[in-house]
Amino acid sequence: MNIGSRKIVVDEAIAQLRLYCESNGAVLKYYDGLPGLTTVGGSEPDKVTLEDLARTMVIGSDLRALDIVWLLEVDAEKEFAAIPVDARLEDAAPGTALFDAAMALDEKFSGHRGFGHSKKGKLLHLKRPYLFPVSDSFIRMTYSDASAGAEFLAAVHRDLVNPANVRDFKVLQTRLIAEPATSAAKVLAEAPTLRLLDILASLLGEAK
């Protein structure tokens, strides 16, 4: 499969996901809400809560006190409400209403000093996990040809809808379902395809 500027075969992807899960169980449980995906969008999907911010800290958002105060006061209820919690990036091609709505929500959380793309990506992915990619320094290395914002979102969308990738991600998810009950990676069978792409993009960027 092609992820950003990198390539990885399904067998290697499975191996990498197993290693990730073995060392990131707390992230999968408290940030992603796996197993079960019972907390999609958080307890209040159309606003940012202290619970949301605590969950982003588990994945290393490194929020400052000033970030927390600002985030709790951002009025983005209208922008959140315009996007269903299960809206998918696969359906958000550039120029569509869903893509524009995603960028309007992204803009609401832009411009605060010290609250950059990595912190924002971790928060917005938590609120709309099928639509917004996680973004960190390693993922940005994998997507080095796409700047932040609309260009990055469009690049990840292209990878999600690439027919070869669609096929390989289906194989990957089938393999994850077949993992033994003792495998830490089995919980990823319930994860959005976007989250699998995020994890692999981060691992590929780290290895670069």
C-alpha positions as CSV (number, residue, x, y, z in Angstrom):
1,M,0.0,0.0,0.0
2,N,1.1,3.6,-0.7
3,I,1.0,6.0,2.3
4,G,2.2,9.5,1.6
5,S,5.7,9.1,0.1
6,R,6.2,5.6,1.5
7,K,5.2,2.0,0.6
8,I,4.5,-0.9,2.8
9,V,3.2,-4.4,2.1
10,V,0.4,-6.0,4.1
11,D,2.6,-8.5,5.9
12,E,4.9,-5.8,7.1
13,A,2.0,-3.6,8.1
14,I,0.5,-6.4,10.3
15,A,3.9,-6.8,11.9
16,Q,4.3,-3.1,12.6
17,L,0.7,-2.8,14.0
18,R,1.4,-5.7,16.4
19,L,4.4,-3.9,17.7
20,Y,2.5,-0.7,18.0
21,C,-0.3,-2.3,20.0
22,E,2.0,-4.1,22.3
23,S,3.6,-0.8,23.5
24,N,0.6,1.6,23.1
25,G,-2.3,-0.2,24.9
26,A,-3.2,2.9,26.9
27,V,-3.5,5.0,23.8
28,L,-5.8,2.4,22.2
29,K,-8.0,2.1,25.3
30,Y,-8.2,5.7,26.6
31,Y,-7.7,7.8,23.4
32,D,-9.2,5.6,20.7
33,G,-11.8,3.9,22.9
34,L,-10.9,0.4,21.8
35,P,-12.3,-2.1,22.0
36,G,-15.9,-1.1,21.3
37,L,-15.6,2.4,19.9
38,T,-18.2,3.4,22.5
39,T,-16.9,7.0,22.7
40,V,-17.0,8.2,19.1
41,G,-17.0,11.9,19.2
42,G,-16.7,12.0,23.0
43,S,-19.5,12.3,25.6
44,E,-20.5,15.6,24.0
45,P,-19.7,15.3,20.3
46,D,-20.5,18.9,19.4
47,K,-18.2,20.6,21.9
48,V,-14.8,20.2,23.5
49,T,-14.8,19.0,27.0
50,L,-12.2,18.4,29.7
51,E,-12.7,14.7,29.1
52,D,-11.6,15.2,25.5
53,L,-8.5,17.1,26.5
54,A,-7.5,14.4,29.0
55,R,-7.9,11.8,26.3
56,T,-5.6,13.7,23.9
57,M,-3.0,14.0,26.7
58,V,-2.8,10.1,26.6
59,I,-1.5,10.3,23.0
60,G,1.0,13.0,23.8
61,S,-0.7,16.3,22.9
62,D,1.3,18.2,25.6
63,L,-1.4,20.8,26.1
64,R,-0.5,23.9,28.1
65,A,-2.8,25.5,30.7
66,L,-3.5,28.3,28.2
67,D,-4.4,25.8,25.5
68,I,-7.0,24.2,27.8
69,V,-8.7,27.4,28.7
70,W,-8.8,28.5,25.1
71,L,-10.1,25.2,23.8
72,L,-12.9,25.1,26.3
73,E,-14.1,28.5,25.2
74,V,-13.9,28.0,21.4
75,D,-17.5,28.3,20.1
76,A,-17.5,25.6,17.4
77,E,-20.9,24.0,18.1
78,K,-22.3,25.0,14.7
79,E,-19.3,23.6,12.8
80,F,-19.3,20.4,14.8
81,A,-23.0,20.0,14.3
82,A,-22.5,20.3,10.5
83,I,-20.4,17.1,10.5
84,P,-22.0,13.8,11.6
85,V,-19.8,11.9,14.0
86,D,-19.4,9.0,11.5
87,A,-18.6,11.3,8.5
88,R,-15.7,9.6,6.5
89,L,-12.8,11.2,4.9
90,E,-13.3,8.8,2.0
91,D,-16.5,10.7,1.2
92,A,-14.8,14.2,1.6
93,A,-13.1,14.8,-1.8
94,P,-11.8,18.4,-2.1
95,G,-14.6,20.6,-3.3
96,T,-17.4,18.7,-1.7
97,A,-19.6,20.1,1.1
98,L,-18.1,17.6,3.6
99,F,-14.5,18.7,2.8
100,D,-15.5,22.4,3.2
101,A,-17.3,21.6,6.5
102,A,-14.1,19.9,7.7
103,M,-12.0,22.8,6.8
104,A,-14.4,25.2,8.5
105,L,-14.1,23.2,11.7
106,D,-10.3,23.1,11.3
107,E,-10.3,26.8,11.0
108,K,-12.1,27.3,14.3
109,F,-9.2,25.7,16.1
110,S,-6.5,27.6,14.2
111,G,-4.5,30.6,15.1
112,H,-4.0,30.1,18.8
113,R,-0.3,30.5,19.6
114,G,1.3,27.2,20.6
115,F,-1.7,25.1,19.4
116,G,-0.2,23.7,16.2
117,H,-1.2,21.1,13.7
118,S,-0.2,18.1,15.9
119,K,-2.3,19.2,18.9
120,K,-5.2,20.1,16.6
121,G,-5.1,16.9,14.6
122,K,-5.2,14.8,17.8
123,L,-8.2,16.7,19.1
124,L,-10.2,16.8,15.8
125,H,-9.5,13.1,15.2
126,L,-10.9,12.3,18.6
127,K,-14.1,14.3,17.9
128,R,-14.5,13.0,14.3
129,P,-12.4,9.9,14.1
130,Y,-13.4,8.8,10.6
131,L,-12.8,12.2,9.1
132,F,-9.7,13.9,10.6
133,P,-6.3,12.3,10.5
134,V,-4.0,12.4,13.5
135,S,-1.1,14.6,12.8
136,D,2.4,14.4,14.4
137,S,5.9,15.0,13.4
138,F,6.4,11.5,12.0
139,I,3.2,11.6,10.0
140,R,4.2,14.9,8.6
141,M,7.5,13.3,7.4
142,T,5.5,10.6,5.6
143,Y,3.4,13.3,4.0
144,S,6.3,15.7,3.4
145,D,4.9,16.7,0.0
146,A,1.7,18.0,1.5
147,S,1.5,21.1,3.6
148,A,-0.8,21.3,6.6
149,G,-4.5,22.1,6.3
150,A,-6.5,21.4,3.2
151,E,-3.5,20.0,1.3
152,F,-2.7,17.5,4.0
153,L,-6.4,16.4,4.3
154,A,-6.6,16.0,0.5
155,A,-3.5,13.9,0.4
156,V,-4.8,11.5,3.0
157,H,-8.1,11.4,1.2
158,R,-6.3,10.3,-2.0
159,D,-4.5,7.5,-0.1
160,L,-7.8,6.3,1.4
161,V,-9.6,6.1,-1.9
162,N,-6.7,4.8,-4.0
163,P,-8.1,1.5,-5.3
164,A,-5.0,-0.5,-4.5
165,N,-5.0,0.9,-1.0
166,V,-8.7,0.1,-0.6
167,R,-8.0,-3.5,-1.5
168,D,-5.0,-3.8,0.8
169,F,-6.7,-2.2,3.8
170,K,-9.6,-4.7,3.4
171,V,-7.0,-7.5,3.5
172,L,-5.3,-5.8,6.5
173,Q,-8.6,-5.6,8.4
174,T,-9.5,-9.2,7.6
175,R,-6.1,-10.2,8.9
176,L,-6.7,-8.2,12.1
177,I,-10.0,-9.9,12.7
178,A,-8.3,-13.2,12.4
179,E,-5.6,-12.3,15.0
180,P,-5.8,-14.6,18.0
181,A,-7.6,-13.4,21.1
182,T,-4.3,-13.1,22.9
183,S,-2.9,-10.6,20.3
184,A,-2.9,-7.0,21.3
185,A,-3.5,-6.0,17.7
186,K,-6.9,-7.6,17.6
187,V,-8.6,-4.5,18.9
188,L,-7.5,-2.7,15.7
189,A,-10.0,-4.8,13.7
190,E,-12.6,-2.2,15.0
191,A,-10.5,0.8,14.2
192,P,-11.4,3.2,11.4
193,T,-9.3,2.7,8.2
194,L,-8.1,6.2,8.7
195,R,-6.7,5.3,12.1
196,L,-4.8,2.4,10.7
197,L,-3.4,4.7,8.0
198,D,-2.4,7.2,10.7
199,I,-0.5,4.6,12.8
200,L,1.3,3.2,9.7
201,A,2.2,6.7,8.5
202,S,3.7,7.6,11.9
203,L,5.7,4.3,12.0
204,L,6.9,4.9,8.5
205,G,7.9,8.4,9.3
206,E,9.7,7.4,12.4
207,A,11.7,4.8,10.4
208,K,12.7,7.3,7.7
